[in-house]
Amino acid sequence: MTRHLFPVVLAVTCLALLTSACTSSLAGLVSTPAAPPTTGPDVIAVVEKVKPATVLVQNLAVVPRELARAIGTGAIPQGIGTGFIFDEEGHIITNHHVIEGAQRLRVVLPPPDNRKLDARLLGTDPQTDLALLKVDGEKLPTVPLGKSADIRVGQWVVAIGNALGLPGGPTVTTGVISALGREVPLPGPRPQTPGPVLYGLLQTDAAINQGNSGGPLVNLQGEVVGVNTAGAADANAVGFAVAIDAAKPIVEQLRRNGRVARGSLGIGTSSLTQAQASALGIPRESGVLVVQVQPQGPAASAGMQEGDLLIQIGDASIEDRPEMEQVLANRYKPGDTVPVTIVRDGAELTVSVQLGEQPAA
């Protein structure tokens, strides 16, 4: 009996040893799912800091007196968006497209404050999709403005805004900075007409939906690094924000003058492509190609010509058209005389151009 059982016991033992060996070998190939992290971004602290200053912006239409008596109000919402209060004087940054066409503007502070305040439009800039409002009130909550120059791809951010106009206050979404320096065209004022192109945008995968426009994109210190402006209609987790460093000089001009005055060279341009560089025999692939010179305009008066390659304005190297437009908008004003470096027939030339003013959009 024992003689017959021995081979069975041996076989079972060998099978057990083989199973153990296989399990040990497979352990290196099949990893056990990692436990979820026990710590992460302190989003709650960010929200508690920023949410009180994130307001609902109501774009209102004034109704006829007879209808007002019937419905019990003299103005009805024709659109909503978001804004944020950034100083104790009650200045609010939002998007131009949020307030466009408004006859009256009202902001509503989130719960538990819930104050409804009439807002004044101090100025708007369609070219950057920014607008500046002001409200009067006591002990207004504020959110600090940060620096977008310090932003890195992969950095955590939090978006706060009135997504879809849902009741109960702003919606909070989180994500990372997906890319820097994006260009996004906006719809024009009429169907099938081009609108302005926004340059130098931050791209994020934090959800940005209708109603989020004008709201703050903040870092984990609760500082605004961008103004949420658009979500991609045909893609998921692709949203865009105006970098706060680009917004600050625009907002300051709106505060002082109610509009943005931009310097103009009086030229039509395109970013240099590899094909153009090859066709023109230009030994470089960066710069702005001058394709049109306004007669008797600033550039024409300085001797610039069609076919010139613009490579520098002042001390700023110009890689492409968006960079040229940002330099002119942020560093100079109409009437300034600036040195402009161009390449013509393979030689570099520097001309002095007294800037004109860019026509309003």
RODO-2510 file (C-alpha; in nm, 4 decimals, decimal comma):
residues 361
     n   res          X          Y          Z
     1     m     0,0000     0,0000     0,0000
     2     t     0,2730     0,2358     0,0978
     3     r     0,4720     0,1241    -0,2076
     4     h     0,1826     0,2352    -0,4394
     5     l     0,1207     0,5666    -0,2622
     6     f     0,4840     0,6812    -0,2808
     7     p     0,4750     0,7698    -0,6517
     8     v     0,1476     0,9617    -0,5987
     9     v     0,2881     1,1543    -0,3031
    10     l     0,6041     1,2241    -0,5019
    11     a     0,3988     1,3432    -0,7985
    12     v     0,1865     1,5728    -0,5811
    13     t     0,4996     1,7071    -0,4127
    14     c     0,6640     1,7727    -0,7488
    15     l     0,3466     1,9394    -0,8758
    16     a     0,3392     2,1606    -0,5685
    17     l     0,7057     2,2515    -0,6143
    18     l     0,6473     2,3179    -0,9858
    19     t     0,3452     2,5348    -0,9111
    20     s     0,5440     2,7294    -0,6535
    21     a     0,8294     2,7783    -0,8992
    22     c     0,5917     2,8909    -1,1746
    23     t     0,4171     3,1305    -0,9405
    24     s     0,7531     3,2695    -0,8367
    25     s     0,8590     3,3067    -1,2017
    26     l     0,5312     3,4695    -1,3040
    27     a     0,5503     3,7157    -1,0179
    28     g     0,8042     3,9171    -1,2119
    29     l     0,5765     3,9218    -1,5162
    30     v     0,2367     3,9819    -1,3595
    31     s     0,2554     4,2696    -1,1152
    32     t     0,0097     4,3207    -0,8377
    33     p    -0,1957     4,6397    -0,8928
    34     a    -0,0423     4,9254    -0,6983
    35     a    -0,2406     5,0637    -0,4115
    36     p    -0,3922     5,4062    -0,4838
    37     p    -0,1856     5,6953    -0,3514
    38     t    -0,2842     5,8108    -0,0076
    39     t    -0,1906     6,1714    -0,0778
    40     g    -0,2468     6,4080    -0,3696
    41     p    -0,2958     6,7755    -0,4489
    42     d    -0,4736     6,9616    -0,1707
    43     v    -0,7554     7,0762    -0,3967
    44     i    -0,9878     7,1436    -0,1039
    45     a    -0,7560     7,4141     0,0303
    46     v    -0,7314     7,5701    -0,3175
    47     v    -1,1093     7,5745    -0,3584
    48     e    -1,1653     7,7284    -0,0164
    49     k    -0,9236     8,0064    -0,1103
    50     v    -1,0462     8,0799    -0,4637
    51     k    -1,4147     7,9888    -0,4794
    52     p    -1,5497     8,2839    -0,2736
    53     a    -1,4079     8,5300    -0,5302
    54     t    -1,5336     8,3340    -0,8340
    55     v    -1,8563     8,4965    -0,9504
    56     l    -2,1400     8,4201    -1,1873
    57     v    -2,1575     8,6857    -1,4610
    58     q    -2,5045     8,7426    -1,6031
    59     n    -2,5383     8,9085    -1,9436
    60     l    -2,8795     9,0773    -1,9236
    61     a    -3,1185     9,2172    -2,1827
    62     v    -3,3524     9,4998    -2,0822
    63     v    -3,7183     9,4184    -2,1556
    64     p    -3,9970     9,6637    -2,2475
    65     r    -4,1836     9,8209    -1,9574
    66     e    -4,5090     9,6376    -2,0294
    67     l    -4,3326     9,3009    -2,0336
    68     a    -4,1375     9,3935    -1,7214
    69     r    -4,4599     9,4503    -1,5326
    70     a    -4,5936     9,1171    -1,6516
    71     i    -4,2873     8,9106    -1,5606
    72     g    -4,1818     9,1100    -1,2554
    73     t    -3,8323     9,2073    -1,3737
    74     g    -3,6821     9,4677    -1,6020
    75     a    -3,3984     9,2504    -1,7341
    76     i    -3,3648     8,8870    -1,8322
    77     p    -3,0478     8,6755    -1,8762
    78     q    -2,9329     8,6248    -2,2341
    79     g    -2,6096     8,4542    -2,1399
    80     i    -2,3931     8,3583    -1,8448
    81     g    -2,0281     8,3088    -1,7700
    82     t    -1,7751     8,3382    -1,4927
    83     g    -1,5399     8,6016    -1,3602
    84     f    -1,3140     8,6525    -1,0602
    85     i    -1,2550     8,9456    -0,8253
    86     f    -0,8835     9,0191    -0,8015
    87     d    -0,8656     9,3323    -0,5848
    88     e    -1,0520     9,4977    -0,3002
    89     e    -1,1770     9,7726    -0,5330
    90     g    -1,4057     9,5169    -0,6958
    91     h    -1,2352     9,4706    -1,0341
    92     i    -1,3385     9,1514    -1,2115
    93     i    -1,1704     8,9774    -1,5041
    94     t    -1,3908     8,7813    -1,7437
    95     n    -1,4110     8,7010    -2,1151
    96     h    -1,5197     8,9448    -2,3861
    97     h    -1,7582     8,6880    -2,5313
    98     v    -1,9317     8,6546    -2,1937
    99     i    -2,0376     9,0219    -2,1840
   100     e    -2,0692     9,0867    -2,5570
   101     g    -2,3973     9,2604    -2,6441
   102     a    -2,5012     9,3053    -2,2810
   103     q    -2,7437     9,5853    -2,1957
   104     r    -2,6913     9,5275    -1,8253
   105     l    -2,4442     9,3185    -1,6292
   106     r    -2,4923     9,1537    -1,2924
   107     v    -2,2620     8,9327    -1,0892
   108     v    -2,3657     8,6844    -0,8240
   109     l    -2,1244     8,5779    -0,5505
   110     p    -2,1248     8,2069    -0,4650
   111     p    -2,2887     8,0600    -0,1536
   112     p    -2,2986     8,1315     0,1309
   113     d    -2,2509     8,4983     0,0289
   114     n    -2,5062     8,5011    -0,2573
   115     r    -2,4867     8,8785    -0,3067
   116     k    -2,6197     9,0089    -0,6396
   117     l    -2,4329     9,3186    -0,7569
   118     d    -2,4751     9,5365    -1,0634
   119     a    -2,1517     9,5511    -1,2605
   120     r    -2,0018     9,8264    -1,4782
   121     l    -1,8096     9,7390    -1,7920
   122     l    -1,4794     9,9294    -1,7797
   123     g    -1,3457     9,7963    -2,1069
   124     t    -1,3235     9,5014    -2,3388
   125     d    -1,0685     9,3619    -2,5831
   126     p    -1,2046     9,1183    -2,8431
   127     q    -0,8542     9,0454    -2,9714
   128     t    -0,7601     8,8685    -2,6464
   129     d    -1,1185     8,7805    -2,5436
   130     l    -1,0784     8,9719    -2,2163
   131     a    -1,3067     9,2172    -2,0397
   132     l    -1,2836     9,4142    -1,7161
   133     l    -1,5825     9,4752    -1,4895
   134     k    -1,6218     9,6591    -1,1593
   135     v    -1,8644     9,6142    -0,8731
   136     d    -1,9127     9,8069    -0,5507
   137     g    -1,9455     9,6190    -0,2257
   138     e    -1,8046     9,5791     0,1229
   139     k    -1,5549     9,3099     0,2207
   140     l    -1,5366     9,1611    -0,1251
   141     p    -1,3416     8,8331    -0,1465
   142     t    -1,0401     8,8374    -0,3786
   143     v    -0,8044     8,5906    -0,5438
   144     p    -0,4346     8,6722    -0,6077
   145     l    -0,2864     8,6839    -0,9572
   146     g     0,0132     8,4561    -1,0072
   147     k     0,2756     8,4203    -1,2821
   148     s     0,2198     8,2058    -1,5872
   149     a     0,5890     8,2325    -1,6835
   150     d     0,6616     7,9764    -1,4117
   151     i     0,4112     7,7219    -1,5452
   152     r     0,5451     7,3857    -1,6616
   153     v     0,3796     7,1121    -1,8661
   154     g     0,2475     6,8472    -1,6281
   155     q     0,1823     7,0922    -1,3445
   156     w    -0,1429     7,0493    -1,1518
   157     v    -0,4100     7,3173    -1,1994
   158     v    -0,7668     7,3716    -1,0834
   159     a    -1,0432     7,5286    -1,2941
   160     i    -1,3398     7,6925    -1,1218
   161     g    -1,6455     7,8243    -1,3003
   162     n    -2,0203     7,8160    -1,3490
   163     a    -2,0299     7,5165    -1,5819
   164     l    -2,3655     7,4943    -1,7646
   165     g    -2,5037     7,7517    -1,5212
   166     l    -2,5879     7,4785    -1,2736
   167     p    -2,7455     7,6094    -0,9525
   168     g    -2,5578     7,5922    -0,6249
   169     g    -2,2413     7,7770    -0,7132
   170     p    -1,9265     7,7139    -0,9168
   171     t    -1,8056     7,3761    -1,0393
   172     v    -1,4517     7,2595    -0,9649
   173     t    -1,2423     7,0488    -1,2038
   174     t    -0,8783     6,9461    -1,1834
   175     g    -0,6103     6,8485    -1,4303
   176     v    -0,2649     6,9343    -1,5506
   177     i    -0,1116     7,1796    -1,7935
   178     s    -0,1092     6,9808    -2,1174
   179     a     0,0799     7,2254    -2,3406
   180     l     0,1995     7,5858    -2,3616
   181     g     0,1820     7,8510    -2,6321
   182     r    -0,1268     7,7213    -2,8138
   183     e    -0,3085     7,9171    -3,0876
   184     v    -0,6893     7,8951    -3,1062
   185     p    -0,9184     8,0793    -3,3520
   186     l    -1,2436     8,2109    -3,2072
   187     p    -1,5757     8,2281    -3,3949
   188     g    -1,6444     8,5538    -3,5751
   189     p    -1,9334     8,7912    -3,4996
   190     r    -2,1325     8,6377    -3,7877
   191     p    -2,1605     8,2795    -3,9115
   192     q    -1,8713     8,1679    -4,1325
   193     t    -1,6685     8,4799    -4,0604
   194     p    -1,3306     8,4448    -3,8892
   195     g    -1,2822     8,5820    -3,5413
   196     p    -0,9652     8,6743    -3,3571
   197     v    -0,6883     8,4212    -3,3054
   198     l    -0,5808     8,3816    -2,9439
   199     y    -0,2066     8,3290    -2,9016
   200     g     0,0113     8,1900    -2,6257
   201     l    -0,2685     7,9978    -2,4534
   202     l    -0,2306     7,7422    -2,1775
   203     q    -0,3828     7,4042    -2,2640
   204     t    -0,5245     7,1911    -1,9846
   205     d    -0,7156     6,8668    -1,9467
   206     a    -0,9214     7,0122    -1,6610
   207     a    -1,2793     7,0162    -1,7905
   208     i    -1,3866     7,3564    -1,9259
   209     n    -1,7528     7,3641    -2,0273
   210     q    -2,0030     7,6283    -2,1312
   211     g    -2,0360     7,8723    -1,8428
   212     n    -1,6716     7,8278    -1,7370
   213     s    -1,5629     8,1085    -1,9684
   214     g    -1,3874     8,3890    -1,7806
   215     g    -1,3222     8,1801    -1,4720
   216     p    -0,9860     8,1337    -1,3032
   217     l    -0,7355     7,8588    -1,3768
   218     v    -0,5260     7,8421    -1,0610
   219     n    -0,2144     7,6669    -0,9353
   220     l    -0,1995     7,4699    -0,6110
   221     q    -0,1082     7,7880    -0,4227
   222     g    -0,4473     7,9319    -0,5164
   223     e    -0,2982     8,1899    -0,7577
   224     v    -0,4591     8,2650    -1,0931
   225     v    -0,2322     8,1534    -1,3779
   226     g    -0,4895     8,1715    -1,6582
   227     v    -0,8333     8,2935    -1,7627
   228     n    -1,0420     8,0025    -1,8909
   229     t    -1,1689     8,0907    -2,2346
   230     a    -1,2574     7,7872    -2,4465
   231     g    -1,3024     7,4150    -2,4582
   232     a    -1,2451     7,2201    -2,7780
   233     a    -1,5830     7,1271    -2,9243
   234     d    -1,4620     6,8124    -3,1002
   235     a    -1,2216     6,6763    -2,8385
   236     n    -1,2322     6,5594    -2,4800
   237     a    -1,0110     6,6987    -2,2035
   238     v    -0,8801     6,9840    -2,4192
   239     g    -0,9392     7,3309    -2,2768
   240     f    -0,7611     7,6621    -2,3120
   241     a    -0,6869     7,9619    -2,0916
   242     v    -0,5346     8,3032    -2,1575
   243     a    -0,2023     8,3101    -1,9698
   244     i    -0,2243     8,5582    -1,6837
   245     d     0,1077     8,7236    -1,7762
   246     a    -0,0439     8,8122    -2,1148
   247     a    -0,3710     8,9231    -1,9529
   248     k    -0,2191     9,1619    -1,6973
   249     p    -0,1073     9,4402    -1,9374
   250     i    -0,4390     9,4143    -2,1238
   251     v    -0,6368     9,4459    -1,8014
   252     e    -0,4259     9,7440    -1,6926
   253     q    -0,4946     9,9252    -2,0203
   254     l    -0,8656     9,8517    -1,9857
   255     r    -0,8590     9,9881    -1,6308
   256     r    -0,6802    10,3089    -1,7364
   257     n    -0,8256    10,3770    -2,0801
   258     g    -1,1229    10,1464    -2,1362
   259     r    -0,9552    10,0041    -2,4451
   260     v    -0,6281     9,8556    -2,5674
   261     a    -0,4056    10,0622    -2,7971
   262     r    -0,1621     9,8448    -2,9917
   263     g     0,1370     9,9565    -3,1905
   264     s     0,1305     9,8788    -3,5610
   265     l     0,4070     9,8458    -3,8192
   266     g     0,1636     9,8822    -4,1060
   267     i     0,2536     9,5513    -4,2671
   268     g     0,0853     9,2277    -4,3657
   269     t     0,2819     8,9250    -4,2554
   270     s     0,2971     8,5486    -4,2356
   271     s     0,5148     8,3207    -4,0284
   272     l     0,8018     8,1865    -4,2353
   273     t     0,7549     7,8263    -4,3454
   274     q     1,0234     7,5819    -4,4510
   275     a     0,8875     7,5845    -4,8062
   276     q     0,9000     7,9651    -4,8242
   277     a     1,2526     7,9730    -4,6824
   278     s     1,3670     7,7231    -4,9458
   279     a     1,1926     7,9047    -5,2322
   280     l     1,3342     8,2433    -5,1299
   281     g     1,6806     8,1091    -5,0559
   282     i     1,6609     8,2223    -4,6934
   283     p     1,9084     8,0247    -4,4755
   284     r     1,6761     8,0147    -4,1744
   285     e     1,3279     7,8920    -4,0839
   286     s     1,2210     8,1475    -3,8260
   287     g     1,1001     8,5034    -3,8599
   288     v     0,8059     8,6871    -4,0122
   289     l     0,7785     8,7318    -4,3859
   290     v     0,6516     9,0751    -4,4982
   291     v     0,3890     9,0084    -4,7651
   292     q     0,2331     9,3552    -4,7782
   293     v     0,3457     9,7080    -4,6882
   294     q     0,0789     9,9708    -4,6229
   295     p     0,1444    10,2701    -4,8509
   296     q     0,2748    10,5657    -4,6495
   297     g     0,2453    10,3568    -4,3342
   298     p     0,5056    10,3263    -4,0566
   299     a     0,7059    10,0464    -4,2221
   300     a     0,6925    10,2077    -4,5672
   301     s     0,8192    10,5361    -4,4232
   302     a     1,1130    10,3461    -4,2705
   303     g     1,2008    10,1792    -4,6013
   304     m     1,0684     9,8279    -4,5398
   305     q     0,9633     9,6282    -4,8469
   306     e     0,7607     9,3249    -4,9434
   307     g     0,9803     9,0163    -4,9189
   308     d     1,1735     9,1420    -4,6163
   309     l     1,2134     8,8901    -4,3345
   310     l     1,1523     9,0479    -3,9941
   311     i     1,3652     8,8777    -3,7287
   312     q     1,3861     9,1213    -3,4355
   313     i     1,1951     9,4101    -3,2754
   314     g     1,3984     9,6020    -3,0196
   315     d     1,5852     9,3375    -2,8213
   316     a     1,3201     9,0683    -2,8813
   317     s     1,3950     8,7972    -3,1374
   318     i     1,0896     8,7212    -3,3508
   319     e     1,0313     8,3550    -3,4297
   320     d     0,6833     8,3789    -3,5797
   321     r     0,3819     8,6034    -3,6300
   322     p     0,2188     8,5377    -3,2892
   323     e     0,5426     8,6402    -3,1170
   324     m     0,5596     8,9608    -3,3225
   325     e     0,2026     9,0509    -3,2286
   326     q     0,2649     8,9826    -2,8605
   327     v     0,5802     9,1967    -2,8586
   328     l     0,3989     9,4870    -3,0241
   329     a     0,1014     9,4547    -2,7880
   330     n     0,2900     9,4112    -2,4615
   331     r     0,6080     9,6169    -2,4990
   332     y     0,5214     9,9136    -2,7181
   333     k     0,2477    10,1679    -2,7761
   334     p     0,1510    10,3819    -3,0743
   335     g     0,4041    10,6605    -3,1323
   336     d     0,7035    10,4649    -2,9991
   337     t     1,0063    10,4501    -3,2275
   338     v     1,1548    10,1016    -3,2301
   339     p     1,4494     9,9386    -3,4099
   340     v     1,3373     9,6595    -3,6421
   341     t     1,5891     9,4120    -3,7806
   342     i     1,5144     9,2555    -4,1185
   343     v     1,6911     9,0275    -4,3648
   344     r     1,6945     9,1442    -4,7271
   345     d     1,8939     8,9767    -5,0047
   346     g     2,0822     8,7745    -4,7457
   347     a     2,1984     9,0789    -4,5456
   348     e     2,0719     9,2022    -4,2094
   349     l     1,9455     9,5615    -4,1882
   350     t     1,8095     9,7592    -3,8943
   351     v     1,5546    10,0337    -3,9561
   352     s     1,3797    10,2691    -3,7116
   353     v     1,0004    10,2541    -3,7293
   354     q     0,7651    10,4951    -3,5537
   355     l     0,4664    10,2792    -3,4709
   356     g     0,1143    10,3661    -3,5752
   357     e    -0,1974    10,2366    -3,4016
   358     q    -0,3591     9,9087    -3,4899
   359     p    -0,7218     9,9516    -3,5940
   360     a    -0,9794     9,8300    -3,3449
   361     a    -1,1085     9,4791    -3,4099
***
